[in-house]
Amino acid sequence: AEAWNPETIAQARDAFAATGVVYASEAWAAVELELQLFVEAWLRAQQEHCAATPDELASLARASTTVCLHRQLQGLQALVDELRTADAELVAGAAEAAASLGSPAACGTALNDEARYADVDLERVLGVESALSRAGVRRDLGRYRESLEAYESAREQAEALGVRALVAEAYLGRAQVRASLGDEAAAEHDFHVTFDTAVSSGHQAIVARSALELAVLLAEQGRHAEAERWAEHAAAAIERHDTLPLRTRLAAVQGLVAYRHGQHDAAKEHYERSIALASQAEPPDDYAKMHASQALGNVLGRLGSTQAEIEILQESLAFAEDKLGPRHPAVGHHLNSLATALARRGSVDLALGSHQRSLEIFEDALGADHGNTIAARTSMAATLHELGRDDEAEQAYATALAAARRSFPVDDPRHVNVLGNVGMFYALTERFVEAAALLAEAATRNEAILGPDHVHTLGFLNNLAATYMFSGNLGEARTVYAELVLRTERALGADHPQLVPCLMGLARVEHDLGDPAAAVPRLERALKISLDRKERPERVAVVRFALARALWDAALDRARALTLARAAVQSYVEARNGGWDIGDALDEVQAWLAERSG
């Protein structure tokens, strides 16, 4: 009654309206419905708990249920307090934060680590739980600095109390916030401390969650072997503490780990399982399903199933619009993903429409200088370039870069990404001097922030090497490509698909420098990776034709060169029949064959 009553509801509703956010009314409707359902479920669970017959043997289980329900109530109270002082950022994340309060019914039925509350003052435990709830709500709402302070306070209270399980929960929250703030080294340290503390206290749920978060962090850094190992640790912990939400999350994380390593078939299976598990929850975990569906769409695109990718992204977009309203930032993210898929299929005009709507949503909701708005503008600029509207693309890139310089420090990854995007545009429009300057700066800054083998650092270096190559600076290009191959192998493994463009670039430079024989082993390796990883046919065609040309020009095996070129033709035909835009690539290969097959 104190947390959720007509007065607090009216205050929160008025606060949403006062933000002036264009989708505030739809967002409030979603939040109010979510919280009303939660309150009703919590009341039922609390009444059942209070009515249960006391039993000496069940005292620890009763304490565990008490703590679980208390934490959820404190989460509700903390969320409502935040809603009553809503700003634009809070309005964007409120509905999903409301859905994250937990399932009250599960407090009495889930596997609970009961022994942690033995011989401990329950009132002091409830105090720590309250602090953890407040910190978690602020984290879910994107109020990271305030959340970090709250988690540190909770950690100090838990350590003073001597309950290591609660210390582990505080460390986990602090690590998650640090990861969200981009402090990856500190986050990784805290996740390891969380894992060790949770293992020593027997808190299997936190063992699993910390391992899952480590797997995500490491996968995003390209540290695949480590990420895979931590996903396995999480799976083992979940066998001991098997809950549907944890299994749903595990499948999604396994999908991410596989996707980042280029194992797209495996990623597809994992994401499909995550979606199925989210659908089995009561009620269904709609947000977990939405996030996994969006990720699955990206995987399907990588597998060449563009139409399936577009369909699942359209379904996920429809859910976001229905759940959150058509002007919510989550809808903007879905539109951006859909635009990328449409552009990949060759439907560039449709893609531009989705980009424009996405940009309008972010600009209206978050302002012109918000990170999401800047990212949407750079995505739209890339599509404008695809349409040949380079003047408009350049203006969009310039606007995005100016906003990034206003909004972010020079060592912020979001600023660095814009530098890289603008640099690539300059390279594509043959402004090589400006391109090389921006891409070199992006690579250097990203290396300082995230390390020399981070996937983004490697991406910037690849684009820098290509810029040198296309500008005729072949010596610099060879140096950067050779270094890039070594770093990519070290970071991603010897058979990762990301090695293919590195090997292709190095081979082309060697070929252009008059040494096609040196290019041959690079291209043989690139072809093997492409075939083993079942890359899309037009990508395989590119490698086959490059190898054919190198073999022919080096006079090594001209019969095989012709065979490879004919296979490239077949791959291009397959790609074209599958709806891929292959430009004039097929004509180029056929003309090459015609000159040499007489």
Backbone hydrogen bonds, N-H to C=O, Kabsch-Sander energy under -0.5 kcal/mol:
donor,donor_aa,acceptor,acceptor_aa,energy
5,N,3,A,-0.5
9,I,5,N,-2.7
10,A,6,P,-2.2
11,Q,7,E,-2.3
12,A,8,T,-2.4
13,R,9,I,-2.6
14,D,10,A,-2.5
15,A,11,Q,-2.1
16,F,12,A,-2.3
17,A,13,R,-2.1
18,A,14,D,-2.3
19,T,15,A,-0.8
19,T,16,F,-1.0
20,G,17,A,-1.3
24,A,21,V,-1.9
27,A,23,Y,-2.6
28,W,24,A,-2.7
29,A,25,S,-2.1
30,A,26,E,-2.0
31,V,27,A,-2.4
32,E,28,W,-3.2
33,L,29,A,-2.1
34,E,30,A,-2.2
35,L,31,V,-2.8
36,Q,32,E,-2.5
37,L,33,L,-2.2
38,F,34,E,-1.9
39,V,35,L,-2.9
40,E,36,Q,-2.2
41,A,37,L,-2.1
42,W,38,F,-2.9
43,L,39,V,-2.5
44,R,40,E,-1.9
45,A,41,A,-2.3
46,Q,42,W,-2.8
47,Q,43,L,-2.4
48,E,44,R,-2.2
49,H,45,A,-2.1
50,C,46,Q,-2.6
51,A,47,Q,-1.8
52,A,48,E,-0.8
52,A,49,H,-0.7
58,A,55,D,-1.0
59,S,56,E,-1.3
62,R,58,A,-2.5
63,A,59,S,-2.2
64,S,60,L,-2.4
65,T,61,A,-2.2
66,T,62,R,-2.5
67,V,63,A,-2.5
68,C,64,S,-2.3
69,L,65,T,-2.6
70,H,66,T,-2.4
71,R,67,V,-2.7
72,Q,68,C,-2.0
73,L,69,L,-2.4
74,Q,70,H,-2.8
75,G,71,R,-2.3
76,L,72,Q,-2.3
77,Q,73,L,-2.6
78,A,74,Q,-2.8
79,L,75,G,-2.5
80,V,76,L,-2.7
81,D,77,Q,-2.3
82,E,78,A,-1.9
83,L,79,L,-2.7
84,R,80,V,-1.7
85,T,82,E,-1.5
86,A,83,L,-1.3
91,V,87,D,-2.4
92,A,88,A,-1.5
93,G,89,E,-1.3
94,A,90,L,-1.3
97,A,93,G,-2.0
98,A,94,A,-2.6
99,A,95,A,-1.8
100,S,96,E,-0.6
100,S,97,A,-0.9
101,L,98,A,-1.2
106,A,103,S,-0.9
107,C,103,S,-0.6
107,C,104,P,-1.4
108,G,105,A,-0.9
109,T,106,A,-0.5
110,A,106,A,-3.1
114,E,112,N,-1.7
116,R,113,D,-1.1
117,Y,114,E,-2.0
118,A,115,A,-1.6
120,V,117,Y,-1.1
122,L,120,V,-0.6
125,V,121,D,-1.9
126,L,122,L,-2.6
127,G,123,E,-1.4
128,V,124,R,-1.9
129,E,125,V,-2.6
130,S,126,L,-2.1
131,A,127,G,-1.8
132,L,128,V,-2.5
133,S,129,E,-2.4
134,R,130,S,-2.3
135,A,131,A,-2.2
136,G,132,L,-2.5
137,V,133,S,-2.3
138,R,134,R,-2.0
139,R,135,A,-2.1
140,D,136,G,-2.6
141,L,137,V,-1.7
142,G,139,R,-1.9
143,R,138,R,-2.7
144,Y,142,G,-1.6
147,S,143,R,-2.1
148,L,144,Y,-2.7
149,E,145,R,-1.8
150,A,146,E,-2.0
151,Y,147,S,-2.7
152,E,148,L,-2.0
153,S,149,E,-2.0
154,A,150,A,-2.3
155,R,151,Y,-2.6
156,E,152,E,-2.1
157,Q,153,S,-2.2
158,A,154,A,-2.6
159,E,155,R,-2.6
160,A,156,E,-2.2
161,L,157,Q,-1.8
162,G,158,A,-1.5
163,V,158,A,-1.5
164,R,162,G,-0.9
166,L,163,V,-0.6
167,V,163,V,-1.6
168,A,164,R,-2.4
169,E,165,A,-1.6
170,A,166,L,-2.0
171,Y,167,V,-2.4
172,L,168,A,-2.4
173,G,169,E,-2.2
174,R,170,A,-2.3
175,A,171,Y,-2.6
176,Q,172,L,-2.4
177,V,173,G,-2.1
178,R,174,R,-2.4
179,A,175,A,-2.3
180,S,176,Q,-2.0
181,L,177,V,-1.8
182,G,179,A,-1.3
183,D,178,R,-2.2
184,E,182,G,-1.7
187,A,183,D,-2.2
188,E,184,E,-2.7
189,H,185,A,-2.0
190,D,186,A,-2.3
191,F,187,A,-2.5
192,H,188,E,-2.0
193,V,189,H,-2.2
194,T,190,D,-2.7
195,F,191,F,-2.6
196,D,192,H,-2.6
197,T,193,V,-2.7
198,A,194,T,-2.8
199,V,195,F,-2.5
200,S,196,D,-2.2
201,S,197,T,-1.4
202,G,198,A,-0.9
202,G,199,V,-0.7
203,H,198,A,-1.9
204,Q,202,G,-1.6
206,I,203,H,-0.6
207,V,203,H,-2.0
208,A,204,Q,-2.5
209,R,205,A,-2.3
210,S,206,I,-2.6
211,A,207,V,-1.8
212,L,208,A,-2.3
213,E,209,R,-2.3
214,L,210,S,-2.1
215,A,211,A,-2.2
216,V,212,L,-2.0
217,L,213,E,-2.4
218,L,214,L,-2.7
219,A,215,A,-2.3
220,E,216,V,-2.3
221,Q,217,L,-0.9
222,G,219,A,-1.5
223,R,218,L,-2.6
224,H,222,G,-1.5
224,H,491,A,-0.7
227,A,223,R,-2.3
228,E,224,H,-3.0
229,R,225,A,-1.9
230,W,226,E,-2.3
231,A,227,A,-2.0
232,E,228,E,-1.7
233,H,229,R,-2.1
234,A,230,W,-2.2
235,A,231,A,-2.2
236,A,232,E,-2.1
237,A,233,H,-2.1
238,I,234,A,-2.4
239,E,235,A,-1.4
240,R,236,A,-0.8
240,R,237,A,-0.7
241,H,237,A,-1.6
243,T,241,H,-0.9
247,R,243,T,-2.3
248,T,244,L,-2.6
249,R,245,P,-2.3
250,L,246,L,-2.8
251,A,247,R,-2.2
252,A,248,T,-1.7
253,V,249,R,-2.6
254,Q,250,L,-2.8
255,G,251,A,-1.8
256,L,252,A,-2.1
257,V,253,V,-2.7
258,A,254,Q,-2.2
259,Y,255,G,-2.6
260,R,256,L,-2.9
261,H,257,V,-0.9
262,G,259,Y,-1.7
263,Q,258,A,-2.8
264,H,262,G,-1.4
267,A,263,Q,-2.3
268,K,264,H,-2.4
269,E,265,D,-1.8
270,H,266,A,-2.3
271,Y,267,A,-2.7
272,E,268,K,-2.3
273,R,269,E,-2.0
274,S,270,H,-2.3
275,I,271,Y,-2.3
276,A,272,E,-2.1
277,L,273,R,-2.6
278,A,274,S,-2.5
279,S,275,I,-1.8
280,Q,276,A,-1.0
280,Q,277,L,-0.6
281,A,277,L,-0.8
281,A,278,A,-0.6
285,D,278,A,-2.4
286,D,284,P,-1.7
289,K,285,D,-2.2
290,M,286,D,-2.4
291,H,287,Y,-2.6
292,A,288,A,-2.3
293,S,289,K,-2.3
294,Q,290,M,-2.1
295,A,291,H,-2.0
296,L,292,A,-2.6
297,G,293,S,-2.3
298,N,294,Q,-1.5
299,V,295,A,-1.8
300,L,296,L,-2.7
301,G,297,G,-1.9
302,R,298,N,-1.7
303,L,299,V,-1.8
304,G,301,G,-1.2
305,S,300,L,-2.3
306,T,304,G,-1.6
309,E,305,S,-2.6
310,I,306,T,-2.7
311,E,307,Q,-2.4
312,I,308,A,-2.4
313,L,309,E,-2.1
314,Q,310,I,-2.3
315,E,311,E,-2.1
316,S,312,I,-2.4
317,L,313,L,-2.4
318,A,314,Q,-2.3
319,F,315,E,-2.0
320,A,316,S,-2.3
321,E,317,L,-2.5
322,D,318,A,-2.3
323,K,319,F,-3.1
324,L,320,A,-2.6
325,G,321,E,-1.6
328,H,325,G,-1.3
331,V,328,H,-1.2
332,G,328,H,-1.3
333,H,329,P,-2.0
334,H,330,A,-1.9
335,L,331,V,-2.5
336,N,332,G,-2.0
337,S,333,H,-2.0
338,L,334,H,-2.5
339,A,335,L,-2.7
340,T,336,N,-2.0
341,A,337,S,-2.0
342,L,338,L,-2.7
343,A,339,A,-2.5
344,R,340,T,-2.1
345,R,341,A,-1.7
346,G,342,L,-0.7
346,G,343,A,-0.8
347,S,342,L,-2.4
348,V,346,G,-1.7
351,A,347,S,-2.2
352,L,348,V,-2.5
353,G,349,D,-1.7
354,S,350,L,-1.9
355,H,351,A,-2.6
356,Q,352,L,-2.7
357,R,353,G,-2.0
358,S,354,S,-2.5
359,L,355,H,-2.7
360,E,356,Q,-2.3
361,I,357,R,-2.3
362,F,358,S,-2.3
363,E,359,L,-2.8
364,D,360,E,-2.6
365,A,361,I,-2.5
366,L,362,F,-3.2
367,G,362,F,-0.8
367,G,363,E,-1.2
370,H,367,G,-1.2
374,I,370,H,-2.5
375,A,371,G,-2.4
376,A,372,N,-2.3
377,R,373,T,-2.3
378,T,374,I,-2.1
379,S,375,A,-2.0
380,M,376,A,-2.3
381,A,377,R,-2.2
382,A,378,T,-1.8
383,T,379,S,-1.6
384,L,380,M,-2.4
385,H,381,A,-2.1
386,E,382,A,-1.9
387,L,383,T,-1.6
388,G,385,H,-1.8
389,R,384,L,-2.5
390,D,388,G,-1.2
393,A,389,R,-2.2
394,E,390,D,-3.0
395,Q,391,D,-1.8
396,A,392,E,-2.3
397,Y,393,A,-2.7
398,A,394,E,-2.6
399,T,395,Q,-2.4
400,A,396,A,-2.3
401,L,397,Y,-2.7
402,A,398,A,-2.3
403,A,399,T,-2.1
404,A,400,A,-2.4
405,R,401,L,-2.2
406,R,402,A,-1.6
407,S,403,A,-2.3
408,F,404,A,-2.7
412,D,409,P,-1.9
415,H,412,D,-0.8
416,V,412,D,-2.1
417,N,413,P,-2.5
418,V,414,R,-1.5
419,L,415,H,-2.0
420,G,416,V,-2.3
421,N,417,N,-2.3
422,V,418,V,-2.7
423,G,419,L,-2.5
424,M,420,G,-2.1
425,F,421,N,-1.9
426,Y,422,V,-2.2
427,A,423,G,-2.0
428,L,424,M,-2.5
429,T,425,F,-1.6
430,E,427,A,-1.6
431,R,426,Y,-3.4
432,F,430,E,-0.8
435,A,431,R,-2.2
436,A,432,F,-2.8
437,A,433,V,-1.9
438,L,434,E,-2.2
439,L,435,A,-2.7
440,A,436,A,-2.4
441,E,437,A,-1.9
442,A,438,L,-2.6
443,A,439,L,-2.6
444,T,440,A,-2.5
445,R,441,E,-2.8
446,N,442,A,-2.5
447,E,443,A,-2.2
448,A,444,T,-1.9
449,I,445,R,-1.8
450,L,446,N,-3.4
451,G,446,N,-0.6
451,G,447,E,-1.5
454,H,451,G,-1.0
458,L,454,H,-2.4
459,G,455,V,-2.0
460,F,456,H,-2.4
461,L,457,T,-2.2
462,N,458,L,-2.3
463,N,459,G,-2.0
464,L,460,F,-2.2
465,A,461,L,-2.8
466,A,462,N,-2.2
467,T,463,N,-2.0
468,Y,464,L,-2.3
469,M,465,A,-2.4
470,F,466,A,-2.8
471,S,467,T,-1.7
472,G,469,M,-1.4
473,N,468,Y,-2.2
474,L,472,G,-1.8
477,A,473,N,-2.0
478,R,474,L,-2.6
479,T,475,G,-1.9
480,V,476,E,-2.5
481,Y,477,A,-2.9
482,A,478,R,-2.5
483,E,479,T,-1.9
484,L,480,V,-2.4
485,V,481,Y,-2.4
486,L,482,A,-1.6
487,R,483,E,-2.4
488,T,484,L,-2.7
489,E,485,V,-2.3
490,R,486,L,-2.1
491,A,487,R,-2.5
492,L,488,T,-3.2
493,G,488,T,-0.6
493,G,489,E,-1.7
496,H,493,G,-1.0
499,L,496,H,-2.1
500,V,497,P,-1.5
502,C,498,Q,-0.8
503,L,499,L,-3.0
504,M,500,V,-2.9
505,G,501,P,-2.3
506,L,502,C,-2.4
507,A,503,L,-2.5
508,R,504,M,-2.4
509,V,505,G,-2.2
510,E,506,L,-2.3
511,H,507,A,-2.6
512,D,508,R,-2.9
513,L,509,V,-1.8
514,G,511,H,-1.8
515,D,510,E,-2.7
518,A,515,D,-0.9
519,A,515,D,-0.9
520,V,516,P,-1.1
522,R,518,A,-0.6
523,L,519,A,-2.2
524,E,520,V,-2.7
525,R,521,P,-1.9
526,A,522,R,-2.3
527,L,523,L,-2.6
528,K,524,E,-2.2
529,I,525,R,-2.3
530,S,526,A,-2.2
531,L,527,L,-2.6
532,D,528,K,-2.9
533,R,529,I,-2.5
534,K,531,L,-1.1
535,E,530,S,-2.7
539,R,536,R,-0.9
540,V,536,R,-1.9
541,A,537,P,-2.4
542,V,538,E,-1.5
543,V,539,R,-1.5
544,R,540,V,-2.7
545,F,541,A,-2.5
546,A,542,V,-2.1
547,L,543,V,-2.4
548,A,544,R,-2.4
549,R,545,F,-2.5
550,A,546,A,-2.1
551,L,547,L,-2.7
552,W,548,A,-2.3
553,D,549,R,-2.8
554,A,550,A,-2.0
555,A,552,W,-1.2
556,L,551,L,-2.2
557,D,551,L,-0.6
561,A,557,D,-1.9
562,L,558,R,-1.9
563,T,559,A,-1.8
564,L,560,R,-2.8
565,A,561,A,-2.2
566,R,562,L,-2.3
567,A,563,T,-2.1
568,A,564,L,-2.2
569,V,565,A,-1.9
570,Q,566,R,-2.0
571,S,567,A,-2.3
572,Y,568,A,-2.5
573,V,569,V,-2.4
574,E,570,Q,-2.4
575,A,571,S,-2.4
576,R,572,Y,-2.8
577,N,573,V,-2.7
578,G,574,E,-1.3
579,G,576,R,-1.7
580,W,575,A,-2.4
582,I,580,W,-0.8
585,A,582,I,-2.0
588,E,584,D,-1.9
589,V,585,A,-2.0
590,Q,586,L,-2.4
591,A,587,D,-2.4
592,W,588,E,-2.1
593,L,589,V,-2.5
594,A,590,Q,-2.4
595,E,591,A,-1.8
596,R,592,W,-0.8
596,R,593,L,-0.8
597,S,593,L,-1.6
